[in-house]
């Protein structure tokens, strides 16, 4: 178990070429992730910020939207997202996310390696 104050939090500017910054809160540490988990984090994107488009190779990524509204780039196709939506990026595909609301866009991101 970890408490919020025990978790590593990073502010990443222009992640994957996106505007503004993204905040990543690691929900488990590297030892807990093991060899097949690349990322298990709570992601926060502030208004007018975005996580730039990027591709996944040898891994998949799933987003579970907790709060806020955004526009998900699914291989070049824009998809509106909101709390409760689950998005899946398969191996070989690409995606990105932009906050299109006024409140924070928050989601859980999980990367699983093959």
FENSUL-V76823 format. One line per field, one symbol per residue. burial: # if it has 24 or more other ideal C-beta (glycine too) atoms within 12 Angstrom, else .. Layout:
burial=???
This chain:
burial=..............#..#.########.........##########..######.#..###############.....#.##..#.#.#....#######...########...
